[in-house]
Amino acid sequence: MPLPEIGKMPPAFSLKNQKGKTIKLRDFKNKKNVVLYFYPKAMTPGCTVQACAIRDSKSAFSKAKTVVLGVSIDSEERLQKFEDKQELNFDLLSDEDHAIASKYGVWGKKKFMGREFMGLKRTTFIIGKDGKLKHIMEKVNTKTHHDDVLDWISDNL
């Protein structure tokens, strides 16, 4: 599937977080901006760097009236272990059947070390308080992702 269109409503979702609580995109409409970031696998080096930087930027995201939601195909149990181990302070959503990743156009063929396989493409979607998609980051640097997102929100929302 192609990526959602900027300026339109992104695909709705209802996913369980690391604690088994259902999180719905519509819960944030007219309340907060949403940073919806898809990452390949909890507890891997790049994903850990990315998540810990978001954790450490919690107050900056709060000041920007923005909630961060991380999505992977990991189980709720694995996400809970990730949260516990890294002391994360935001929701990690489980999309085990990659249905939401497919709707967002981020499930597809990947290459790693000469091998091709199906997987989650590291991509970030910034959704405004009005519920419309404002920006897509396809080239994500795990070390600077938090700053890149905050800079974009500061300049554009």
N, C-alpha and C positions, 0 to 999 in steps of 0.2 A: 504494500500500500504506500501511496505517496505521503509525504509529510502534510500535516494540517496546514491550512492557509492562514497567513497572518491577516489579522483584522476580522477573522471569523471566530465563531465559538469552536473551541477544540473538542475532541471527543469526550463525552462524559465518562466518569468511571466511579466505581464503588469497589474499593479494595480493602483488605484487612492489613492492619499495621503489625508491628512486631509484638504487640500485646494482645492481638486478636480483635482489636476495635475496628469497626468499619469506618473508613474515611471516604467521603464523597467530595468530588471537585465542587459541586454546587454549594457545599457548606461554607465556602469562602467568598462566594459572589457578594459584591457590595460591601465586603468587610476588609479583605486583604488582597494584596497581590500574591500570586502563587509562583514559586520557582519549582517546576516539576522536572527533576533530573533523573534520567535513566542511566544506570551504571551496570556493568557486566556481572560482577559477583562480589558479595560481601566478603570481607576479611582477606582480600587480595591487596597487594601493595598500593597500586594506583587508587583503588576505590577507598582504601583506608586513609590515604593522604587527603583525598577529596572530602571525605566525610568529616574528618577531624578538623579541617580548615573551616568547614561550614559550622561545626560545633563551636569552634572558637570565635566565630563571627555572629553568634546568636543575637547579641545586643544590636549590632549594626542592622541585621535583618529586621529586628523588631522596630527599630527607629524608622526603617523604610516601609513599615506597615506591610511586611512580607513574610509569608510562611514558606518554608522549604519542605518539599516532599521528595524523598528518594525512592525510586522504583527499580526493583530487580526481579529476576525470576527465582530468587531464593525463597525457601519456606519461611513461614512466620518464626519457626524455632531458630533457624540460622540467623535471621534478622535480630531476634532477641539476644542471641549470643554476641552478635556484632555490636549491638547497642551496649550491652553490659561490658564487654571487653574494652571498648573505646569511650565509654561514658558519653554516648551521643545524646543529644537533647532535642531531637526532631523526629518526625515520623518517617519510618522506612516501610514501604508498601510492598506486599508480596503479590507478584503477577506470575505465578508458577506456570500457568498455561500460555503465557505471553500474549494473551488476548488484547490487553490494553497496549502493550508495546507494538503489536501489529497495527492497531487502529491509529497509533501515532507515527507509524512508518519507520520504527526503529528496530524492528526484528527482521534480520536478513542475513545474507551471506557475509562472512567476515574471513579475513586471512590473518593467520598468525604463524610465524616461523614456517612459512611455505605450505601450511595446511589450511584448507578451506572448510568452514563449518558454519552452521546456523547459530546466531547469537544476538545478543543485545548490543546495539551501537550506542556508545556513550554520547548522549544528546541532551540538551537542556531546553526547556520551553518556559518562557516567561509569560504569564497570564495576568492581565490587569484586573483591578477590582471589578470592572464591568463584566468580567467573565470572558473577554475576548483575548485571543492569542496576540501578543504584542511582538514577540521576538523568538527566534530559534537559534541556538548555538550548536552547530554541528561539529566544529573543531574545538574540542574542550581540552584544556591543559589542566590536569588534575591538581597541579600545585598552585595555580592562580585562579581557578574556577570561581571561588568565592568572591575574590576582588573583581573579576571580570563581570560577574553578575551584578554585584552591588554598584559598580561603576555604570553599567548600562541602565539600571533602575534609577539611579541618581540623575543621569542625564536625560532620561526619557519618560519617566512616570511621575 
